[in-house]
């Protein structure tokens, strides 16, 4: 029996930069809240390789074939694209921001 390898998680520059800015912004008010948000989001992202189809297809992706997905955690929406080999974290936005189609 051949074991199927799990996809690796890769962050786009845009998503990584957004995540850092969010963390720094929350840190200005509360380091513990910033850590809570950071840890919670990382925990969800770390679980994606086990089941990348866990979350619904991204409703803001034009012509989505189903491999673009998104989830919300702590009022942030994280969009990702998955394939057999990798899960690419595409963007992170606050849910109150104007949604952008891509």
TAVENTA-V146130 format. One record per run of one state. SS is the DSSP state (H for helix, E for strand, L for the rest). FROM is the first residue (numbers start at 1). LEN is the number of residues. If there is no record, write none. Layout:
{{SS | FROM | LEN} {SS | FROM | LEN}}
//
This chain:
{{L | 1 | 7} {E | 8 | 4} {L | 12 | 1} {H | 13 | 17} {L | 30 | 1} {H | 31 | 20} {L | 51 | 6} {E | 57 | 1} {L | 58 | 10} {E | 68 | 6} {L | 74 | 2} {E | 76 | 7} {L | 83 | 3} {E | 86 | 9} {L | 95 | 8}}
//
